[in-house]
Amino acid sequence: MIAVISGDVIKSQNIPQHEYDAMLYQLDQSLRAITQTWQGQSTLYRGDAFQIQLQQPQYVCMVALLLYLNIKAAGYEIRQSLAIGEIDNARADIKTATGSAFTMSGRSLDEINNQRLILNITNQNIDPGLALNIAFVDTLLTKMTAKQANALYVYLTAKNKQHSELAKQLKTSRENVTKLLNLAHYQLIERFLHYAEDTISTLKGVKS
């Protein structure tokens, strides 16, 4: 089994033309950096849409969350449809790959409405606890500011998570880092990510 994330930029048609190229560059760079770290593949298509393929499905929530935070820190919003399923034909360009993971991810993106994250699993019911946690995290993400998102992204990707060290990277005070992280509910989100990884790891067909 693999994981596929299909997503796009929310209300991209409202982004001024002089900012649109900067937004696409930010999205492209974020995709490259995050998928390289998590050993995935990504592609941009239809202007503001993207797709990610991950060989290790247990990390799908982490990858989706990091991408969301990185883009929101730049002032934009994305929505993402996460799917775990099979791949029938692997391709160098994942836009042409086929399988239930790709079909389900793309179809659910068209039905996502006002959510930021949604997860589906081929031929399996999603764990009720995981589904509820995703709904809670979705609500937290929509209320998060760009500065809070940036602080949380730096925290989640840092090797040294001491607030004093994060303050150096964010060029602010330790007290402000703590304030931003608390407002972003960083401890709850970190617990969610561990829970999601552990829960998905128990699915049949998921390799550690």
Order of alpha helices (4+ residues) and beta strands (2+ residues): beta-alpha-beta-beta-alpha-beta-alpha-beta-alpha-alpha-alpha-alpha-alpha
